[in-house]
Amino acid sequence: MSEELVEKVKGALSSVPDPHMGISILEMGLIESVEVVENGETVAKIVIKPTNPGCMSAAGMAMNARVAAEKLDEIDKAEVTVEGHMMAEAINEMVNK
């Protein structure tokens, strides 16, 4: 079941565009990993790694990824982690409030 949910989350992420390229963050290869953890609630853990460590759109993409994953009925919560960005800590704190 968990692998099936991972694929559903990836499907949801395929609707999140990279604002500069006009194709999904999944197609761009910005999704480093997707994991679904079930322990009382079903949590999608998504890791995004922007191609540019100073990308001004990283926070927006991360927030859109969280919203897209949480729209799935099977997902109670999404936690998005941005890695390799100069503002990663601040973005992660903001997106996962």
C-alpha positions in Angstrom: 0.0 0.0 0.0 2.8 2.4 0.9 4.5 2.1 -2.6 1.1 2.7 -4.2 0.7 5.9 -2.1 4.2 7.0 -3.1 3.2 6.8 -6.7 0.0 8.7 -6.0 2.1 11.5 -4.3 4.4 11.6 -7.3 1.4 11.9 -9.6 0.2 14.9 -7.5 3.7 16.4 -7.7 3.6 16.1 -11.5 1.0 18.9 -11.4 3.4 21.3 -9.7 5.2 23.4 -12.4 8.7 24.8 -12.2 7.8 28.4 -12.8 10.9 29.0 -15.0 10.7 26.0 -17.3 6.9 25.4 -17.4 7.2 21.7 -16.8 6.6 19.8 -13.6 9.1 19.7 -10.7 9.0 15.9 -11.1 9.9 16.0 -14.8 12.7 18.5 -14.0 14.2 16.0 -11.5 13.9 18.3 -8.6 12.2 15.7 -6.4 15.0 13.9 -4.6 12.7 11.5 -2.8 9.2 10.7 -1.8 8.3 8.5 1.2 5.0 7.8 2.9 5.0 7.0 6.6 2.0 5.6 8.3 1.8 5.9 12.1 -1.6 7.0 13.2 -1.6 9.5 10.4 -0.4 9.2 6.8 2.5 11.5 6.2 4.1 12.2 2.8 7.8 13.1 3.2 9.1 14.9 0.1 12.6 16.1 -0.5 13.2 18.8 -3.1 16.6 19.7 -4.4 16.6 22.8 -6.7 19.1 23.0 -9.5 20.2 26.4 -8.3 21.2 27.0 -4.7 19.8 30.5 -4.9 16.6 29.7 -6.7 14.1 32.4 -5.8 11.2 30.0 -6.6 12.2 27.2 -4.2 9.8 28.3 -1.4 6.9 28.6 -3.8 7.6 25.2 -5.3 7.9 23.6 -1.9 4.6 25.1 -0.7 2.9 24.0 -3.9 4.3 20.5 -3.5 2.9 20.3 0.0 -0.5 21.5 -1.1 -0.6 19.1 -4.0 0.3 16.1 -1.8 -2.2 17.1 0.9 -5.0 17.3 -1.6 -4.9 13.5 -1.8 -7.5 11.8 0.3 -5.0 9.2 1.6 -2.5 11.8 2.8 -3.1 13.5 6.2 0.0 15.7 6.1 2.9 16.5 3.9 6.4 17.4 5.1 8.6 19.1 2.5 12.3 19.4 2.9 14.4 21.6 0.6 18.0 20.6 0.4 21.0 22.3 -1.3 19.5 25.8 -1.2 21.2 28.7 0.6 17.9 29.4 2.4 16.9 25.8 3.0 16.5 26.1 6.8 14.2 29.1 6.6 12.2 27.7 3.7 11.7 24.4 5.5 10.5 26.1 8.6 8.1 28.3 6.7 6.6 25.5 4.5 6.1 23.0 7.3 4.5 25.4 9.9 
